Amino acid sequence: MKTMSLAQICSRDYERTVGRVWERFVNDCPVDGEAVRDVVMESWRRCRQQGVDPGTRSAPMHVAGAGVERLQLENADLRDAVRACIPPIVPYLVDSRTILITSDPNGTLLSVDGDPQLTDRMAADHILPGAAWHEYSGGTNAVGTALALGRPLHIHAQEHFCEVAKRWSCAAALIRDADDGRILGAVDVTGPPDTVNAQTWPFVMSLVGQLQSHLLDRRLAERARQVALFESTVPDHEAAVLLDLRGHVVAQTPAARPVLRAHGIDAARLARVLAADRLARDDLVRLAARVPGVRPEWLSPLRHQAGSIGIVLRLPPRMRAAATQQAAPMVAPAFQTLALSSPALVELLRQAERFVQTRTPILLQGETGTGKDVLARALHAAGPGRNGPFVPINCAALPKEILASELFGHGEGAFTGARRGGARGRFEQAQGGVLFLDEIGDMPLDLQPYLLRVLEEGMVWRLGDGTPRRITARVIAATNRPLDQDVAAGRFRADLYHRLNVAALTVPPLRERAHDIPGLAAHLLREVAAGAPMLRIAPEVMDTFRRYRWPGNVRELRNALERMALLSSDGVLRAEHLPAALRDGAGSSPGATATIRDAEWQVIEVTLKREGGNISRAARALGVARTTLYRRLRDQATTGHRVRYG
């Protein structure tokens, strides 16, 4: 039996049938496998192969006493998230006669909360912290089997393999790491069979969202501390890489990448070794020995207050000098065109190069016309799915019902007019490649939980079809909306925003990169000419381009060039060919613009002086990125305005 509705699973007839099949199964008698859900029958078979005793009256204890405290300390992030999120829902648990269980990735229980009378009853069955409820120790159960399969699961009453659990109904979902998707643990709601209802699953999934949002907020705050400490202690001219204690590369100085490449040091391998070997975090000699090219003296802990919050790999000056002679490319080949036409984007593209090597969703932010779609295609070309399809969809262009079907697909008979045999959605069409969700900020609020579920589980469910399908598409989303403000106003889900914002790239507006305009205009003009005789821009037109504010950004620049090319008879774009908006806008209110610019320079100057000339600290004090501050300083230098640093 493939799939069943919740009502069917909880029906008395099905429960009696499962009980009879289980009796025959554990006594090695022939059984009708079609009478029981496939996921349950397959789990029973695994349990039998593992030698699990179906008659067991309690799950084994993995740890007890002080061992439980050590286990909870090893999973401190999840423990703290549970402590923050659980108290408000305890009254609901008591009223609904259910308990909430969390486990580590191995199925060992970390916490049990809810009605004290119920928790006391369950403790007799070893449903308590320290008990081992993985499938190979506790038999078929929601926590253990969900972990074994890597997906959420409901196991009801007689479906459990061991007698000890048959008096309970359990629904479990997984908590995943926001960076790499690895499983951090499981959340389970358990109660007597008659407590299961239509609200059980939404409650479990909502709780998973809360826990993951809390974990992500904490992770982002931790990253901010790590990066701030790294930037304040490691100068930009040094070649250094920062890794967190989970093995993720958090940051690196601009000088680091060519040095690592030139000397064959694999930062990704260093990260994997760190993630896999907890002991190596404190034993830097041992850690260095396992990564070719790295010496122990190049590694040092990044310390904050009482403990270490990361590891810094510093390469000596001799190696840096050697590396500079090898002239490694600034960015990946797929980004070269963007980098050459727009040098101000180089730092952004370096970040993109780091993000694109993972499977984490990428969020592109920026005003309309800044080229987010072009960057999305470059990310596709630079990533591991470059040979797969690039599938775009505009979330603002379709009604809610059509958008849901387009994204997730639909099963046969899902709605009137549904295609015979069902239809694949864009997620499935993008398998092995990239799904580009343009205008993600305009996605209807009630569709956002479904998108979050696909991102979290790596599975898609077609409308009207309960069969999950594994998804390998990389998601790149783009928006011109301030999503943080939309979250505060209740127009966008916080949990989805946090999931997307892990790898966010903000494309600056064209008015903030005036120095890019000559190169960018030349690049766009070559595209506009499309093989025709080369066009040329008159100097006075380029001056106008530099002064204009470009509310339509790169798209407006391209449109202007295309119009001017049509009007030019001799291949030179002159002032008389300019659109009226550019002629009027470029010269408007020069005095007001200069006043604003002078005020901005004064604020920058005062802040730099207060921070002793430290660019990183000044940028944080001003609330801008370090690259933005460098861009402002470069712009000021070209106008003859000298900023005094101290």
C-alpha positions as CSV (number, residue, x, y, z in Angstrom):
1,M,0.0,0.0,0.0
2,K,1.6,3.2,-1.2
3,T,0.1,6.1,0.7
4,M,-2.9,6.8,3.0
5,S,-4.7,9.8,4.4
6,L,-4.4,10.6,8.1
7,A,-8.0,9.5,8.6
8,Q,-7.3,6.1,7.0
9,I,-4.2,5.6,9.1
10,C,-6.1,6.3,12.3
11,S,-9.1,4.2,11.4
12,R,-10.0,1.3,13.6
13,D,-10.2,-1.1,10.6
14,Y,-6.7,-0.2,9.5
15,E,-5.3,-0.5,13.0
16,R,-6.8,-4.0,13.5
17,T,-5.5,-5.0,10.0
18,V,-2.0,-3.8,10.9
19,G,-2.1,-5.6,14.2
20,R,-2.9,-8.9,12.5
21,V,-0.2,-8.4,9.8
22,W,2.3,-7.6,12.5
23,E,1.5,-10.8,14.5
24,R,2.1,-12.9,11.4
25,F,5.2,-10.9,10.4
26,V,7.0,-11.3,13.8
27,N,6.1,-15.0,13.8
28,D,7.7,-15.5,10.3
29,C,4.4,-16.3,8.7
30,P,3.5,-15.1,5.2
31,V,1.9,-11.7,5.2
32,D,-0.1,-9.5,2.8
33,G,2.4,-6.6,2.4
34,E,-0.3,-4.6,0.5
35,A,-2.4,-4.3,3.7
36,V,0.2,-2.1,5.4
37,R,1.8,1.2,4.3
38,D,5.0,0.6,2.3
39,V,7.0,2.8,4.6
40,V,6.0,0.8,7.6
41,M,6.5,-2.6,6.0
42,E,10.0,-1.6,4.8
43,S,10.9,-0.4,8.3
44,W,9.7,-3.7,9.8
45,R,12.0,-5.6,7.5
46,R,14.9,-3.4,8.4
47,C,14.2,-4.0,12.1
48,R,14.1,-7.7,11.6
49,Q,17.4,-7.6,9.7
50,Q,19.0,-5.6,12.6
51,G,17.7,-8.1,15.1
52,V,15.4,-5.7,17.0
53,D,13.3,-7.6,19.5
54,P,9.6,-6.8,18.7
55,G,8.6,-7.9,22.2
56,T,10.8,-5.4,24.0
57,R,9.0,-3.5,26.8
58,S,11.3,-0.5,26.9
59,A,13.9,1.2,24.7
60,P,17.5,0.9,25.7
61,M,19.1,3.8,27.5
62,H,22.0,5.2,25.6
63,V,23.2,7.5,28.4
64,A,21.9,8.2,31.9
65,G,22.6,10.7,34.7
66,A,25.6,12.9,34.0
67,G,25.8,11.3,30.5
68,V,22.5,13.0,29.6
69,E,23.9,16.4,30.6
70,R,27.0,15.8,28.5
71,L,24.7,14.8,25.5
72,Q,22.6,18.0,25.9
73,L,25.8,20.0,26.1
74,E,27.1,18.5,22.8
75,N,23.8,19.6,21.3
76,A,23.7,22.9,23.1
77,D,22.4,24.9,20.1
78,L,19.3,22.7,19.7
79,R,18.8,22.5,23.5
80,D,18.8,26.3,23.8
81,A,16.4,26.6,20.9
82,V,14.0,24.2,22.5
83,R,14.3,26.1,25.8
84,A,13.4,29.3,24.1
85,C,10.5,28.0,22.0
86,I,8.8,25.3,24.1
87,P,7.5,27.2,27.2
88,P,4.7,29.0,25.3
89,I,3.3,25.8,23.9
90,V,3.3,23.6,27.0
91,P,-0.3,24.6,27.9
92,Y,-1.3,23.3,24.4
93,L,0.5,20.1,25.0
94,V,-1.2,19.6,28.3
95,D,-4.7,20.3,26.9
96,S,-4.1,18.0,23.9
97,R,-2.7,15.2,26.1
98,T,0.5,15.1,24.0
99,I,4.2,15.5,24.7
100,L,6.9,17.1,22.7
101,I,10.1,15.1,22.2
102,T,13.4,16.2,20.7
103,S,16.3,14.0,19.7
104,D,19.9,14.3,18.5
105,P,20.8,13.1,14.9
106,N,21.3,9.5,16.2
107,G,17.8,9.2,17.7
108,T,18.9,9.6,21.4
109,L,16.3,11.7,23.2
110,L,17.3,15.1,24.4
111,S,14.1,16.4,26.0
112,V,10.6,15.4,26.8
113,D,8.0,18.2,27.6
114,G,4.3,18.3,28.2
115,D,1.7,16.9,30.7
116,P,3.6,15.7,33.8
117,Q,1.3,12.7,34.2
118,L,1.8,11.7,30.6
119,T,5.6,12.1,30.8
120,D,5.7,9.9,34.0
121,R,3.8,7.2,32.1
122,M,6.1,7.4,29.2
123,A,9.2,7.4,31.4
124,A,8.3,3.8,32.3
125,D,8.6,2.9,28.6
126,H,12.0,4.8,28.5
127,I,10.6,7.7,26.5
128,L,12.9,10.1,28.4
129,P,16.2,11.9,27.8
130,G,19.0,9.5,27.2
131,A,16.9,6.8,25.7
132,A,17.9,5.4,22.3
133,W,15.0,5.5,19.8
134,H,16.8,5.1,16.6
135,E,15.2,2.5,14.4
136,Y,17.8,-0.2,15.1
137,S,17.3,0.1,18.8
138,G,13.7,1.3,19.3
139,G,12.2,-0.4,16.2
140,T,9.8,1.4,13.8
141,N,8.9,4.8,15.4
142,A,8.4,8.3,14.2
143,V,11.7,9.7,15.5
144,G,13.9,6.7,14.5
145,T,12.3,6.0,11.1
146,A,12.2,9.7,10.2
147,L,15.9,9.9,10.9
148,A,16.5,6.7,8.9
149,L,14.7,8.0,5.9
150,G,15.7,11.6,6.2
151,R,12.1,12.9,6.0
152,P,9.1,13.7,8.2
153,L,6.9,10.7,9.2
154,H,3.8,9.7,11.2
155,I,3.8,6.3,12.9
156,H,0.4,5.3,14.4
157,A,-0.2,2.8,17.2
158,Q,0.0,-0.7,15.7
159,E,2.5,0.4,13.0
160,H,5.3,0.5,15.6
161,F,7.5,-2.5,15.5
162,C,8.1,-2.9,19.2
163,E,5.2,-3.6,21.6
164,V,6.4,-0.9,24.0
165,A,5.4,1.8,21.5
166,K,2.1,0.5,20.2
167,R,0.1,2.4,22.7
168,W,1.3,5.7,21.2
169,S,0.8,7.7,18.0
170,C,3.8,9.8,16.9
171,A,4.6,12.5,14.3
172,A,8.2,13.5,13.7
173,A,10.0,16.0,11.5
174,L,13.7,16.8,11.1
175,I,15.6,19.9,12.0
176,R,18.4,20.7,9.5
177,D,21.5,22.9,9.5
178,A,20.9,26.1,7.6
179,D,24.4,26.0,6.0
180,D,24.7,22.5,4.6
181,G,21.4,20.8,5.2
182,R,22.7,18.1,7.6
183,I,20.3,16.8,10.2
184,L,20.7,18.3,13.6
185,G,17.9,16.3,15.3
186,A,14.2,15.5,15.3
187,V,11.1,17.0,16.8
188,D,8.2,14.6,17.6
189,V,4.7,15.0,19.1
190,T,3.5,11.8,20.8
191,G,0.3,11.0,22.5
192,P,-2.4,8.3,22.9
193,P,-3.8,7.2,19.5
194,D,-7.0,9.2,20.0
195,T,-5.1,12.5,20.3
196,V,-4.1,12.6,16.6
197,N,-6.0,15.1,14.5
198,A,-5.7,17.4,11.5
199,Q,-3.8,20.0,13.5
200,T,-1.0,17.6,14.5
201,W,1.1,18.0,11.4
202,P,0.8,21.8,11.0
203,F,1.7,22.1,14.7
204,V,4.9,19.9,14.2
205,M,6.0,21.7,11.1
206,S,5.3,25.1,12.6
207,L,7.5,24.1,15.6
208,V,10.3,23.0,13.3
209,G,10.1,26.4,11.6
210,Q,10.3,28.2,14.9
211,L,13.3,26.1,16.1
212,Q,15.2,26.5,12.8
213,S,14.5,30.2,12.8
214,H,15.9,30.5,16.3
215,L,18.9,28.4,15.3
216,L,19.5,30.5,12.2
217,D,19.2,33.8,14.2
218,R,21.8,32.5,16.6
219,R,24.0,31.3,13.8
220,L,23.9,34.7,12.1
221,A,24.7,36.5,15.3
222,E,27.6,34.1,15.9
223,R,28.8,34.7,12.3
224,A,28.7,38.4,12.8
225,R,30.8,38.1,16.0
226,Q,33.3,35.8,14.2
227,V,33.6,38.1,11.2
228,A,33.9,41.2,13.3
229,L,36.6,39.7,15.4
230,F,38.4,38.3,12.4
231,E,38.3,41.6,10.6
232,S,39.5,43.5,13.6
233,T,42.5,41.2,14.2
234,V,43.5,40.2,10.7
235,P,44.6,42.9,8.2
236,D,43.3,42.7,4.6
237,H,46.9,42.4,3.2
238,E,47.4,39.1,5.1
239,A,46.3,35.8,3.5
240,A,44.0,34.3,6.1
241,V,40.9,32.0,6.2
242,L,38.4,31.8,9.1
243,L,36.6,28.6,9.8
244,D,33.9,28.1,12.4
245,L,33.9,25.1,14.8
246,R,31.4,23.3,12.5
247,G,33.9,23.2,9.7
248,H,32.4,26.0,7.5
249,V,34.6,28.6,5.8
250,V,33.1,31.8,7.2
251,A,35.4,34.5,5.8
252,Q,38.8,35.0,4.1
253,T,40.9,38.0,3.3
254,P,41.2,39.2,-0.4
255,A,44.7,37.9,-0.4
256,A,43.8,34.4,0.7
257,R,42.3,32.8,-2.5
258,P,45.3,33.1,-4.8
259,V,47.6,31.8,-2.1
260,L,45.5,28.8,-1.3
261,R,45.3,27.9,-5.0
262,A,49.0,28.5,-5.7
263,H,50.1,26.2,-3.0
264,G,47.5,23.5,-3.3
265,I,45.9,24.1,0.0
266,D,42.3,22.9,0.0
267,A,40.2,25.1,2.4
268,A,37.2,22.9,1.7
269,R,39.2,19.8,2.8
270,L,40.3,21.6,5.9
271,A,36.7,22.4,6.6
272,R,35.6,18.8,6.1
273,V,38.4,17.5,8.5
274,L,37.3,20.0,11.1
275,A,33.7,19.1,10.8
276,A,34.4,15.4,11.0
277,D,36.9,15.4,13.9
278,R,35.9,17.1,17.0
279,L,39.2,16.3,18.7
280,A,41.2,18.0,16.0
281,R,39.6,21.3,17.0
282,D,41.7,21.4,20.0
283,D,44.7,19.5,18.5
284,L,45.9,21.8,15.8
285,V,49.0,19.7,15.1
286,R,46.8,16.7,14.3
287,L,44.4,18.9,12.3
288,A,47.3,20.3,10.2
289,A,48.7,16.8,9.6
290,R,45.5,15.8,7.9
291,V,45.5,18.6,5.3
292,P,48.3,18.6,2.8
293,G,50.3,21.8,2.7
294,V,49.2,23.2,6.1
295,R,51.6,23.5,9.0
296,P,50.5,23.6,12.6
297,E,52.0,27.0,13.3
298,W,49.8,28.5,10.6
299,L,46.7,27.6,12.6
300,S,45.4,29.5,15.6
301,P,42.2,29.6,17.5
302,L,39.9,32.7,17.2
303,R,39.2,33.4,20.8
304,H,36.2,35.3,22.2
305,Q,35.8,35.9,26.0
306,A,36.3,32.5,27.6
307,G,36.6,30.2,24.6
308,S,37.4,29.5,21.0
309,I,34.8,30.4,18.4
310,G,36.8,29.5,15.3
311,I,40.1,28.6,13.7
312,V,42.2,31.0,11.6
313,L,44.6,29.8,8.9
314,R,47.3,32.4,8.3
315,L,49.8,31.9,5.5
316,P,53.3,33.5,5.9
317,P,54.5,36.5,3.8
318,R,56.9,34.4,1.7
319,M,54.0,32.3,0.4
320,R,51.9,35.3,-0.3
321,A,54.7,36.9,-2.4
322,A,55.1,33.7,-4.4
323,A,51.4,33.4,-5.0
324,T,51.1,36.9,-6.5
325,Q,53.5,35.9,-9.3
326,Q,51.0,33.3,-10.5
327,A,48.3,35.8,-11.4
328,A,45.3,33.8,-10.4
329,P,42.0,35.1,-11.8
330,M,40.1,37.4,-9.6
331,V,36.8,35.6,-10.1
332,A,35.6,32.4,-11.7
333,P,35.4,32.4,-15.5
334,A,31.6,32.6,-15.5
335,F,31.8,35.9,-13.6
336,Q,34.6,37.4,-15.8
337,T,32.3,39.3,-18.1
338,L,30.4,40.9,-15.2
339,A,33.7,41.7,-13.4
340,L,35.3,43.3,-16.5
341,S,32.2,45.4,-17.3
342,S,31.6,46.4,-13.7
343,P,34.7,46.4,-11.5
344,A,32.7,47.6,-8.5
345,L,31.0,44.2,-8.5
346,V,34.3,42.2,-8.0
347,E,33.9,41.9,-4.3
348,L,30.2,40.9,-4.7
349,L,31.3,38.3,-7.3
350,R,33.9,36.9,-5.0
351,Q,31.2,36.3,-2.4
352,A,29.0,34.7,-5.1
353,E,31.9,32.4,-6.0
354,R,32.0,31.1,-2.5
355,F,28.2,30.7,-2.2
356,V,27.8,29.0,-5.6
357,Q,29.9,26.0,-4.5
358,T,27.3,25.0,-1.9
359,R,23.6,23.9,-2.3
360,T,22.4,26.7,-0.1
361,P,19.6,28.8,-1.7
362,I,20.9,32.2,-2.8
363,L,19.0,35.5,-2.4
364,L,19.7,38.3,-4.8
365,Q,18.5,41.7,-3.6
366,G,18.6,45.1,-5.4
367,E,16.6,47.7,-7.2
368,T,14.7,47.0,-10.4
369,G,17.0,46.9,-13.4
370,T,20.3,46.3,-11.5
371,G,20.9,43.0,-13.3
372,K,19.8,40.4,-10.8
373,D,18.7,38.1,-13.6
374,V,22.1,38.4,-15.3
375,L,23.8,37.5,-12.0
376,A,21.5,34.6,-11.5
377,R,22.5,33.2,-14.9
378,A,26.2,33.7,-14.1
379,L,25.7,31.8,-10.8
380,H,24.1,29.0,-12.8
381,A,27.1,28.9,-15.2
382,A,29.6,28.9,-12.3
383,G,27.9,26.3,-10.1
384,P,27.9,22.5,-10.0
385,G,24.6,22.5,-11.9
386,R,26.0,24.4,-14.9
387,N,25.1,21.5,-17.3
388,G,21.5,21.4,-16.0
389,P,18.6,23.6,-17.0
390,F,18.1,27.2,-15.9
391,V,14.4,27.5,-15.2
392,P,13.0,31.0,-14.4
393,I,9.6,31.9,-13.0
394,N,8.2,35.3,-12.0
395,C,6.3,34.9,-8.7
396,A,4.5,38.3,-9.3
397,A,3.2,37.4,-12.8
398,L,0.9,34.6,-12.0
399,P,-2.3,34.2,-9.8
400,K,-1.8,32.2,-6.6
401,E,-3.5,29.0,-7.8
402,I,-1.6,28.9,-11.1
403,L,1.7,29.8,-9.4
404,A,1.3,26.8,-7.0
405,S,0.7,24.4,-9.9
406,E,3.5,25.9,-11.9
407,L,6.0,25.6,-9.0
408,F,5.1,22.2,-7.5
409,G,3.3,20.5,-10.3
410,H,0.0,18.6,-9.9
411,G,-1.3,15.1,-9.8
412,E,-4.0,13.7,-12.1
413,G,-7.4,15.0,-11.1
414,A,-6.0,17.5,-8.7
415,F,-8.4,20.1,-10.0
416,T,-10.8,20.8,-12.9
417,G,-8.7,20.8,-16.1
418,A,-5.7,19.1,-14.6
419,R,-3.6,17.3,-17.2
420,R,-4.1,13.5,-17.5
421,G,-1.3,11.8,-15.7
422,G,-0.4,15.0,-13.8
423,A,2.3,17.5,-14.7
424,R,5.8,18.4,-13.5
425,G,6.3,21.7,-11.8
426,R,9.2,24.1,-12.2
427,F,11.1,22.4,-9.3
428,E,11.1,19.1,-11.2
429,Q,11.8,20.8,-14.5
430,A,15.0,22.3,-13.0
431,Q,16.4,19.0,-11.7
432,G,20.2,19.1,-11.7
433,G,20.2,22.8,-12.5
434,V,18.8,26.1,-11.2
435,L,15.3,27.3,-10.4
436,F,15.2,31.1,-10.5
437,L,12.4,32.5,-8.4
438,D,12.2,36.1,-9.6
439,E,10.2,38.6,-7.5
440,I,10.1,36.2,-4.5
441,G,8.9,39.1,-2.3
442,D,5.6,39.0,-4.2
443,M,4.9,35.3,-3.6
444,P,1.5,34.9,-1.8
445,L,1.9,34.5,1.9
446,D,0.0,31.2,2.1
447,L,2.2,29.6,-0.5
448,Q,5.4,30.5,1.3
449,P,5.2,27.6,3.9
450,Y,5.1,25.1,1.0
451,L,8.2,26.7,-0.6
452,L,10.0,26.5,2.8
453,R,9.1,22.9,3.2
454,V,10.7,22.1,-0.2
455,L,13.8,24.0,0.7
456,E,14.1,22.3,4.1
457,E,13.2,18.7,3.0
458,G,14.7,18.6,-0.5
459,M,11.4,17.0,-1.6
460,V,8.5,18.3,-3.6
461,W,4.8,17.2,-3.4
462,R,2.7,17.8,-6.4
463,L,-0.7,19.3,-5.7
464,G,-3.2,16.5,-5.1
465,D,-0.4,13.8,-5.0
466,G,1.0,12.6,-1.7
467,T,4.1,11.1,-3.3
468,P,7.3,13.0,-2.4
469,R,9.9,13.5,-5.1
470,R,13.5,14.2,-4.5
471,I,14.7,17.6,-5.7
472,T,18.2,18.4,-6.8
473,A,17.6,21.9,-8.3
474,R,19.5,24.8,-6.8
475,V,17.2,27.7,-5.8
476,I,18.2,31.3,-6.6
477,A,15.6,33.9,-5.6
478,A,15.5,37.6,-6.4
479,T,13.6,40.6,-5.1
480,N,13.6,44.4,-5.3
481,R,11.6,44.6,-2.1
482,P,13.0,45.2,1.4
483,L,12.2,41.7,2.7
484,D,13.3,42.5,6.3
485,Q,10.6,45.3,6.4
486,D,8.1,42.9,4.8
487,V,8.8,40.4,7.5
488,A,8.2,43.0,10.2
489,A,5.0,44.1,8.5
490,G,3.7,40.5,8.3
491,R,3.9,40.4,4.5
492,F,6.6,37.8,4.3
493,R,7.3,34.8,6.5
494,A,10.3,35.2,8.9
495,D,11.3,31.6,8.7
496,L,11.4,31.6,4.8
497,Y,13.3,34.9,4.9
498,H,15.9,33.5,7.3
499,R,16.3,30.4,5.1
500,L,16.9,32.5,2.0
501,N,19.0,35.1,3.7
502,V,21.9,32.8,4.6
503,A,23.6,33.4,1.3
504,A,22.4,36.9,0.3
505,L,23.9,39.1,-2.3
506,T,22.9,42.8,-2.7
507,V,23.5,44.2,-6.2
508,P,24.3,48.0,-5.8
509,P,22.3,50.5,-7.9
510,L,24.1,52.0,-10.8
511,R,24.2,55.5,-9.2
512,E,26.5,54.0,-6.5
513,R,29.0,52.7,-9.1
514,A,29.5,55.7,-11.4
515,H,33.0,54.5,-12.2
516,D,31.6,51.4,-13.8
517,I,29.5,53.3,-16.3
518,P,32.1,53.7,-19.1
519,G,33.1,50.0,-19.1
520,L,29.5,48.9,-18.6
521,A,28.2,51.2,-21.4
522,A,30.9,49.9,-23.8
523,H,29.9,46.3,-22.9
524,L,26.2,47.0,-23.5
525,L,26.9,48.9,-26.7
526,R,28.7,45.8,-28.1
527,E,25.5,43.8,-27.3
528,V,23.3,46.4,-28.9
529,A,25.4,46.6,-32.0
530,A,25.1,42.8,-32.4
531,G,27.8,42.4,-35.1
532,A,27.0,45.8,-36.8
533,P,29.8,48.4,-37.2
534,M,31.0,49.4,-33.7
535,L,29.3,52.4,-32.1
536,R,31.1,55.1,-30.1
537,I,29.9,57.4,-27.3
538,A,30.7,61.1,-27.4
539,P,32.6,62.5,-24.4
540,E,29.7,64.9,-23.5
541,V,27.3,61.9,-23.4
542,M,29.6,60.0,-21.1
543,D,29.7,63.0,-18.8
544,T,25.9,63.0,-18.8
545,F,25.8,59.3,-18.0
546,R,28.1,59.8,-15.0
547,R,25.9,62.6,-13.6
548,Y,22.6,61.0,-14.1
549,R,21.0,59.1,-11.2
550,W,19.7,56.1,-13.2
551,P,16.5,55.2,-11.4
552,G,16.1,52.3,-13.9
553,N,19.7,51.2,-13.3
554,V,21.4,49.0,-15.9
555,R,18.2,48.3,-17.7
556,E,17.6,52.0,-18.3
557,L,21.2,52.4,-19.5
558,R,20.8,49.6,-22.0
559,N,17.4,51.0,-23.2
560,A,19.0,54.5,-23.6
561,L,21.9,53.1,-25.6
562,E,19.6,51.1,-27.8
563,R,17.4,54.2,-28.6
564,M,20.5,56.4,-29.3
565,A,21.9,53.7,-31.6
566,L,18.8,53.8,-33.7
567,L,19.0,57.6,-34.0
568,S,22.6,57.8,-34.8
569,S,23.5,58.0,-38.5
570,D,27.3,58.0,-38.3
571,G,28.0,55.5,-35.4
572,V,28.5,58.2,-32.8
573,L,26.0,58.7,-29.9
574,R,25.8,62.4,-29.3
575,A,23.9,64.6,-26.9
576,E,21.1,65.3,-29.3
577,H,20.4,61.5,-29.2
578,L,19.9,61.4,-25.5
579,P,16.4,60.6,-24.1
580,A,14.7,63.6,-22.6
581,A,14.8,62.0,-19.1
582,L,18.6,61.9,-19.2
583,R,19.0,65.5,-20.5
584,D,16.7,66.8,-17.8
585,G,17.8,64.5,-15.0
586,A,21.5,64.8,-15.4
587,G,21.5,68.5,-14.7
588,S,18.9,68.8,-12.0
589,S,19.6,70.4,-8.7
590,P,23.4,70.3,-8.7
591,G,23.6,72.5,-5.7
592,A,21.4,70.2,-3.6
593,T,23.3,67.1,-4.8
594,A,26.6,68.7,-3.8
595,T,25.3,69.6,-0.4
596,I,24.1,66.1,0.3
597,R,27.4,64.7,-0.9
598,D,29.4,67.1,1.3
599,A,27.3,66.2,4.3
600,E,27.9,62.5,3.6
601,W,31.7,63.1,3.3
602,Q,31.7,65.0,6.7
603,V,30.0,62.0,8.4
604,I,32.5,59.6,6.9
605,E,35.4,61.8,7.9
606,V,34.2,62.1,11.5
607,T,33.6,58.4,11.9
608,L,36.9,57.4,10.4
609,K,38.7,59.8,12.7
610,R,36.8,58.4,15.8
611,E,37.7,54.8,14.7
612,G,41.4,55.7,14.2
613,G,41.2,55.1,10.5
614,N,40.0,51.5,10.8
615,I,37.8,50.9,7.8
616,S,36.1,47.8,9.2
617,R,35.1,49.5,12.4
618,A,34.0,52.7,10.6
619,A,31.8,50.7,8.2
620,R,30.1,48.9,11.1
621,A,29.6,52.3,12.9
622,L,28.1,53.8,9.7
623,G,25.9,50.7,9.1
624,V,27.3,49.9,5.7
625,A,29.4,47.2,4.2
626,R,33.1,47.6,4.1
627,T,33.1,47.5,0.3
628,T,30.5,50.3,0.2
629,L,32.7,52.5,2.3
630,Y,35.7,51.8,0.1
631,R,33.6,52.7,-2.9
632,R,32.6,56.0,-1.2
633,L,36.3,56.8,-0.4
634,R,37.3,56.0,-4.0
635,D,34.6,58.3,-5.4
636,Q,35.7,61.1,-3.1
637,A,39.3,60.7,-4.2
638,T,38.4,61.2,-7.8
639,T,36.6,64.4,-7.1
640,G,39.6,65.9,-5.2
641,H,38.0,65.6,-1.8
642,R,40.5,64.2,0.7
643,V,39.3,62.5,3.8
644,R,41.4,62.9,6.9
645,Y,41.7,59.6,8.8
646,G,43.0,60.9,12.1
